[in-house]
């Protein structure tokens, strides 16, 4: 193909913003003119993280970790809280030891595992306002440290409570993307397709999809927004197969899978919608590289048999299941315009129960 003839050397940086007519808006999506050269990582990870990073900040920039505490994973967040809690108590335990051997009275050190552990456990009692009375502070220096620790404990617990509440209250979309995308027969031609579903029990509404196709050509990296069969669905109770018809107007027209690999193609996905629980807009990102695209396959049926009462359901464990695509008349009716699955040529079988009439 003409836009993949140029051979790029490993590690070579190229201009990803080819020359364009005056007045035309750049289409690099904000990645910049040097991002996306040959042999670089994908632009967006499958979980939605951008691979590009900002470096060179002052170390003081990261002292404000509020945003990080809100966005990090729960295991990491709980780990940070645990380490901070233990560190603070170890610090105050050391301060109590610096006040001298008579600063703490009550239970003896051997009975509590040693001198440091006794001071550590007394700090825990003070921090959490437990007040068992087994160990108590003696003298002005030790009681001054108790006062300081009590104040820090109040602030720590208040801030931690606020952050935990903010993490629970922050609306975040949890969309499941199919592990692979497919290029399969579609309405007499072919189409680029991937499937999504809601990974939570809540409901999303007014869902909108945008798909950007980026690839290398002889002059740099090009970005093109793909025209979708449908860009929005009002309700999203089940699943949605997003389809880009590959016709004469598509930038994928005439491309083979080898062309996608050679041009380092990537499909950038942005899904946005309204979370019914919070009544706020949420979004999710992902991408598909050429090696994650299957040609000549179609997605398997994800619908369960219709219940006797008429209830429709899907099996989300089959979201990424594919099968060989036959370019026949039956498959041409499986377009996702009626994305609930109730289209001509398909009807989920109903369950039968011989014990009931």
C-alpha positions as CSV (number, residue, x, y, z in Angstrom):
1,X,0.0,0.0,0.0
2,X,1.2,3.5,-0.7
3,X,1.1,4.7,2.9
4,X,3.2,1.9,4.2
5,X,6.0,1.9,1.7
6,X,8.4,3.9,3.9
7,X,10.6,1.7,6.1
8,X,11.4,3.2,9.5
9,X,14.5,2.3,11.5
10,X,14.2,1.0,15.0
11,X,14.0,3.8,17.5
12,X,13.6,6.5,14.9
13,X,11.3,9.4,15.8
14,X,9.1,10.8,13.1
15,X,6.7,13.6,12.9
16,X,3.2,12.2,13.7
17,X,1.5,15.3,12.4
18,X,1.8,15.3,8.6
19,X,1.4,18.5,6.7
20,X,-2.2,19.6,6.4
21,X,-4.1,22.3,4.6
22,X,-4.1,25.7,6.2
23,X,-7.0,26.2,8.6
24,X,-7.6,22.5,9.1
25,X,-7.7,21.3,12.7
26,X,-4.8,18.9,13.7
27,X,-5.9,15.4,14.2
28,X,-3.2,14.1,16.6
29,X,-5.8,13.9,19.4
30,X,-3.5,15.8,21.8
31,X,-0.7,13.3,21.8
32,X,1.6,15.8,20.1
33,X,3.7,15.6,17.0
34,X,6.4,13.3,18.3
35,X,4.2,10.5,19.8
36,X,3.5,7.3,18.1
37,X,6.7,6.8,16.1
38,X,8.0,3.4,15.0
39,X,8.6,0.7,17.5
40,X,7.0,2.6,20.4
41,X,4.4,1.3,22.9
42,X,0.7,1.5,22.2
43,X,-0.8,4.9,22.8
44,X,-3.5,3.6,25.2
45,X,-3.3,0.5,27.3
46,X,-6.2,-2.0,27.3
47,X,-7.2,-0.7,30.8
48,X,-7.4,2.9,29.6
49,X,-4.1,4.2,30.9
50,X,-2.1,6.4,28.6
51,X,1.4,5.2,28.0
52,X,2.9,8.7,27.5
53,X,4.2,10.3,30.7
54,X,5.1,13.7,32.0
55,X,8.5,13.9,33.7
56,X,10.8,16.5,35.1
57,X,8.5,17.7,37.9
58,X,9.9,19.1,41.1
59,X,9.8,16.5,43.9
60,X,7.5,18.9,45.9
61,X,4.9,18.4,43.2
62,X,4.1,15.0,44.4
63,X,3.7,16.0,48.0
64,X,0.0,16.6,47.3
65,X,-1.1,13.0,46.9
66,X,-4.9,13.6,47.1
67,X,-5.5,12.8,43.4
68,X,-3.2,9.8,43.6
69,X,-5.1,8.5,46.7
70,X,-8.4,8.9,44.8
71,X,-7.3,7.1,41.7
72,X,-5.0,4.3,42.8
73,X,-6.4,0.8,43.1
74,X,-8.0,-0.4,46.4
75,X,-5.2,-2.8,47.3
76,X,-2.6,-0.2,46.8
77,X,-4.7,2.4,48.7
78,X,-5.1,0.0,51.6
79,X,-1.4,-0.7,51.5
80,X,-0.5,3.0,51.7
81,X,-2.9,3.5,54.6
82,X,-1.5,0.5,56.5
83,X,2.1,1.6,56.0
84,X,1.3,5.1,57.0
85,X,-0.5,4.0,60.2
86,X,2.4,1.7,61.2
87,X,5.0,4.3,60.4
88,X,3.3,7.0,62.5
89,X,2.9,4.7,65.5
90,X,6.5,3.5,65.2
91,X,7.6,7.2,65.0
92,X,5.7,8.1,68.2
93,X,6.8,4.9,69.9
94,X,10.4,6.0,69.3
95,X,9.7,9.5,70.7
96,X,8.3,7.9,73.9
97,X,11.5,5.9,74.2
98,X,13.6,9.1,73.8
99,X,11.8,10.5,76.9
100,X,13.6,8.0,79.1
101,X,12.9,4.7,80.8
102,X,10.5,6.3,83.3
103,X,8.3,8.0,80.6
104,X,5.9,5.0,80.5
105,X,4.6,3.1,83.4
106,X,2.2,0.2,83.9
107,X,2.8,-3.2,82.4
108,X,6.5,-4.2,82.2
109,X,8.4,-4.4,78.9
110,X,8.9,-8.2,79.0
111,X,5.2,-8.8,79.3
112,X,4.6,-6.8,76.1
113,X,7.4,-8.1,73.9
114,X,10.1,-5.6,74.7
115,X,10.7,-2.0,75.3
116,X,10.0,-0.8,71.8
117,X,6.8,-2.9,71.4
118,X,5.5,-1.5,74.7
119,X,6.0,2.1,73.4
120,X,4.6,1.1,70.0
121,X,1.4,-0.4,71.5
122,X,1.0,2.6,73.8
123,X,1.2,4.8,70.7
124,X,-1.5,2.6,69.1
125,X,-3.8,3.0,72.1
126,X,-3.2,6.8,72.1
127,X,-3.7,7.1,68.3
128,X,-7.0,5.1,68.3
129,X,-8.1,6.6,71.7
130,X,-8.5,3.0,73.1
131,X,-7.3,3.8,76.6
132,X,-7.0,0.4,78.1
133,X,-4.9,1.9,81.0
134,X,-2.3,-1.0,80.9
135,X,0.4,1.5,80.1
136,X,0.3,5.3,80.8
137,X,2.5,8.3,80.2
138,X,4.5,9.8,83.1
139,X,6.0,13.3,83.1
140,X,5.5,16.4,81.0
141,X,7.6,15.3,78.0
142,X,5.7,12.1,77.5
143,X,2.3,13.7,78.0
144,X,3.3,16.5,75.6
145,X,3.9,13.8,73.0
146,X,0.5,12.2,73.8
147,X,-1.1,15.6,73.2
148,X,0.6,16.0,69.8
149,X,-0.2,12.4,68.7
150,X,-3.8,12.9,69.7
151,X,-4.1,15.9,67.5
152,X,-2.4,14.2,64.5
153,X,-4.6,11.2,65.0
154,X,-7.8,13.3,64.8
155,X,-6.6,14.9,61.6
156,X,-5.4,11.5,60.1
157,X,-8.7,9.8,60.8
158,X,-10.7,12.8,59.5
159,X,-8.7,13.0,56.3
160,X,-8.8,9.2,55.8
161,X,-12.5,9.1,56.3
162,X,-13.0,11.9,53.7
163,X,-10.8,10.1,51.2
164,X,-12.5,6.8,51.6
165,X,-15.9,8.5,51.2
166,X,-14.7,10.3,48.1
167,X,-13.4,7.1,46.6
168,X,-16.8,5.5,47.1
169,X,-18.7,8.5,45.9
170,X,-16.5,9.1,42.7
171,X,-18.4,7.7,39.7
172,X,-16.3,5.5,37.5
173,X,-17.4,3.5,34.6
174,X,-16.6,-0.2,34.7
175,X,-17.0,-1.4,31.1
176,X,-15.9,-4.7,29.9
177,X,-14.3,-4.7,26.5
178,X,-13.9,-7.9,24.5
179,X,-10.4,-9.2,24.6
180,X,-10.2,-9.0,20.8
181,X,-11.8,-7.1,18.0
182,X,-12.9,-8.8,14.7
183,X,-13.1,-7.9,11.1
184,X,-16.1,-9.9,9.9
185,X,-18.7,-10.0,7.1
186,X,-21.2,-7.2,7.5
187,X,-24.1,-6.3,5.2
188,X,-22.4,-7.7,2.2
189,X,-19.0,-6.2,2.9
190,X,-17.0,-6.3,6.1
191,X,-16.9,-4.4,9.4
192,X,-14.5,-3.7,12.3
193,X,-16.3,-4.8,15.5
194,X,-15.7,-5.1,19.2
195,X,-18.1,-5.8,22.1
196,X,-18.7,-4.0,25.4
197,X,-20.9,-4.6,28.4
198,X,-21.4,-3.0,31.8
199,X,-19.4,-4.8,34.5
200,X,-21.6,-3.5,37.3
201,X,-25.2,-4.0,38.4
202,X,-26.0,-0.3,37.9
203,X,-27.3,1.1,34.7
204,X,-25.7,3.4,32.1
205,X,-27.7,5.6,29.8
206,X,-27.0,7.8,26.7
207,X,-23.9,5.8,25.9
208,X,-21.7,7.2,23.1
209,X,-18.8,5.6,21.3
210,X,-15.9,7.2,19.4
211,X,-13.2,5.1,17.6
212,X,-10.0,6.7,16.3
213,X,-7.9,4.8,13.8
214,X,-4.2,5.7,13.9
215,X,-1.4,4.2,11.8
216,X,2.0,5.1,10.4
217,X,2.5,6.1,6.8
218,X,5.4,7.5,4.9
219,X,5.1,11.1,6.3
220,X,4.2,10.3,9.9
221,X,1.3,9.0,12.1
222,X,-2.2,9.7,10.9
223,X,-5.3,9.8,13.0
224,X,-8.8,9.3,11.5
225,X,-12.1,9.1,13.4
226,X,-14.0,6.1,12.1
227,X,-17.7,6.3,11.1
228,X,-19.7,3.9,13.2
229,X,-22.9,2.1,12.3
230,X,-24.4,3.9,15.3
231,X,-22.6,6.2,17.7
232,X,-25.1,6.2,20.6
233,X,-27.5,3.9,22.4
234,X,-30.0,5.4,24.8
235,X,-30.2,2.4,27.1
236,X,-27.5,-0.1,27.9
237,X,-29.0,-3.0,29.8
238,X,-27.2,-5.8,28.0
239,X,-24.3,-5.5,25.6
240,X,-23.3,-3.4,22.5
241,X,-21.3,-4.5,19.5
242,X,-19.7,-1.4,18.1
243,X,-19.3,-1.6,14.3
244,X,-17.4,0.4,11.8
245,X,-18.6,-0.6,8.3
246,X,-15.6,-1.1,5.9
247,X,-16.9,0.4,2.7
248,X,-15.4,2.6,0.0
249,X,-15.4,5.6,2.3
250,X,-13.6,3.8,5.1
251,X,-9.8,4.3,5.6
252,X,-9.7,0.6,6.1
253,X,-11.0,-0.1,2.6
254,X,-8.6,-2.5,0.8
255,X,-6.4,-3.1,3.9
256,X,-5.3,-6.6,4.9
257,X,-4.2,-7.7,8.4
258,X,-0.6,-7.6,7.2
259,X,-1.1,-3.9,6.3
260,X,-2.4,-3.2,9.8
261,X,0.7,-4.9,11.3
262,X,3.1,-3.1,9.0
263,X,1.7,0.3,9.7
264,X,1.6,-0.2,13.5
265,X,-2.2,0.4,13.5
266,X,-4.1,1.0,16.7
267,X,-7.8,1.6,17.3
268,X,-8.4,4.1,20.1
269,X,-11.7,3.7,21.9
270,X,-13.6,6.3,24.0
271,X,-16.9,5.4,25.6
272,X,-18.9,8.0,27.6
273,X,-22.3,7.8,29.2
274,X,-24.4,8.8,32.2
275,X,-24.2,6.8,35.4
276,X,-27.8,6.4,36.6
277,X,-26.8,6.0,40.2
278,X,-24.8,9.3,40.4
279,X,-26.5,11.1,37.5
280,X,-23.0,12.1,36.3
281,X,-21.1,11.5,33.1
282,X,-18.5,8.7,33.2
283,X,-16.2,7.4,30.5
284,X,-13.9,4.5,29.7
285,X,-10.9,4.1,27.4
286,X,-9.3,1.2,25.7
287,X,-7.5,0.3,22.4
288,X,-6.9,-2.6,20.1
289,X,-3.6,-3.2,18.3
290,X,-3.3,-5.1,15.1
291,X,-2.3,-8.3,16.8
292,X,-5.5,-8.1,18.9
293,X,-7.7,-8.1,15.8
294,X,-9.0,-11.3,14.2
295,X,-9.9,-11.4,10.6
296,X,-12.6,-13.7,9.3
297,X,-14.1,-14.3,12.7
298,X,-17.3,-13.2,14.2
299,X,-18.5,-12.9,17.8
300,X,-20.4,-15.8,19.2
301,X,-24.0,-15.6,20.4
302,X,-23.9,-14.1,23.9
303,X,-27.6,-14.5,24.6
304,X,-29.0,-17.1,26.9
305,X,-32.3,-18.9,26.2
306,X,-35.3,-16.7,26.9
307,X,-36.8,-17.5,30.3
308,X,-40.4,-18.8,30.4
309,X,-41.5,-15.4,31.7
310,X,-39.9,-13.8,28.7
311,X,-36.8,-12.4,30.5
312,X,-33.8,-11.8,28.2
313,X,-30.3,-12.2,29.6
314,X,-26.7,-12.5,28.3
315,X,-23.7,-14.5,29.5
316,X,-20.9,-11.9,30.0
317,X,-18.3,-14.7,30.2
318,X,-18.9,-15.2,26.4
319,X,-18.1,-11.5,25.6
320,X,-14.9,-12.4,23.9
321,X,-15.9,-15.7,22.3
322,X,-15.5,-15.8,18.5
323,X,-16.2,-18.4,15.8
324,X,-15.6,-18.7,12.1
325,X,-17.6,-16.1,10.1
326,X,-19.5,-17.5,7.2
327,X,-20.3,-14.8,4.6
328,X,-23.9,-15.9,4.3
329,X,-27.3,-14.3,4.4
330,X,-28.0,-15.3,8.0
331,X,-24.9,-13.4,9.3
332,X,-25.9,-10.3,7.3
333,X,-28.8,-9.9,9.7
334,X,-26.7,-9.7,12.8
335,X,-25.9,-6.1,12.5
336,X,-26.0,-4.3,15.8
337,X,-28.5,-1.6,14.8
338,X,-30.9,-3.5,17.0
339,X,-28.2,-4.2,19.6
340,X,-30.5,-6.0,22.0
341,X,-30.4,-9.0,19.6
342,X,-34.0,-8.9,18.5
343,X,-33.3,-8.6,14.8
344,X,-34.4,-10.5,11.8
345,X,-32.7,-13.9,11.5
346,X,-32.2,-14.4,15.3
347,X,-34.5,-15.5,18.1
348,X,-33.1,-16.8,21.3
349,X,-34.6,-20.3,22.1
350,X,-37.0,-20.4,25.0
351,X,-36.4,-22.7,27.9
352,X,-38.7,-25.7,28.3
353,X,-40.0,-27.4,31.4
354,X,-41.8,-30.7,30.9
355,X,-43.3,-30.5,34.4
356,X,-45.2,-27.3,33.5
357,X,-47.9,-27.0,30.9
